[in-house]
Amino acid sequence: MEAPLPALIELSAMAMCVTNPRLHDNPVVACNQAFTDLTGYTIEDIVGQNCRFLSRADPHPEIAEKIGQSVREKRGVLFEVVNYKKDGTPFRNAVMVAPMFDEHGAVSFFLGSQVEIPEPKIDTGMAERREAAQQRIAGLTPRQREILELMASGQLNKQIAYALDLSEKTVKMHRALLLQRLGVGTSADAVRLAVEAGL
């Protein structure tokens, strides 16, 4: 049995949240302590809100299109945006959004993570992160990379096992090894790394 998404993000040191597109306005249904630390909002402030509350009056229609395209293509998307902390402080934010699909291929959740970017030049920061992520992923075995790519496309262990003609137990073993090799603590962190690398 797979851990529910909220449990997967709790252990991450990276600011993460889970939203439910099946509910009106795709609200946040869970977030971790790193998310509250980054934004200054409490869990009670965050849960039930659409993530766009962080951008205040800026609607960012191009971001909605990127997320829609990522759902159609069954892959995560990475973008940068200026958001605002609870105290009104603006911060440059590298946001990853990855759709998570159920066994029928429908989007069941979105996994989101945020990283505050201190660099004044957006393009330089994105390029550096992409290169660093690609280098880390280059250390995976071909099978581990396949599994990571399927994880990043929002597939569950059962779906990955079916796609690769493996047992779920074998998928779980490879998944644990790839997390160790990537130096990350959770599957959510591995998905973020895969999206940063452009998988």
HELIX and SHEET records of a PDB file:
HELIX    1   1 LEU A    5  GLU A   10  1                                   6    
HELIX    2   2 GLN A   33  THR A   39  1                                   7    
HELIX    3   3 ILE A   43  ILE A   46  1                                   4    
HELIX    4   4 CYS A   51  SER A   55  5                                   5    
HELIX    5   5 PRO A   61  GLU A   73  1                                  13    
HELIX    6   6 ILE A  122  ILE A  137  1                                  16    
HELIX    7   7 PRO A  142  ALA A  152  1                                  11    
HELIX    8   8 ASN A  157  LEU A  164  1                                   8    
HELIX    9   9 GLU A  168  LEU A  182  1                                  15    
HELIX   10  10 SER A  187  ALA A  197  1                                  11    
SHEET    1   A 5 VAL A  28  CYS A  31  0                                        
SHEET    2   A 5 ALA A  15  THR A  19 -1                                        
SHEET    3   A 5 VAL A 107  GLU A 116 -1                                        
SHEET    4   A 5 PRO A  90  PHE A 101 -1                                        
SHEET    5   A 5 VAL A  77  TYR A  84 -1                                        
END                                                                             
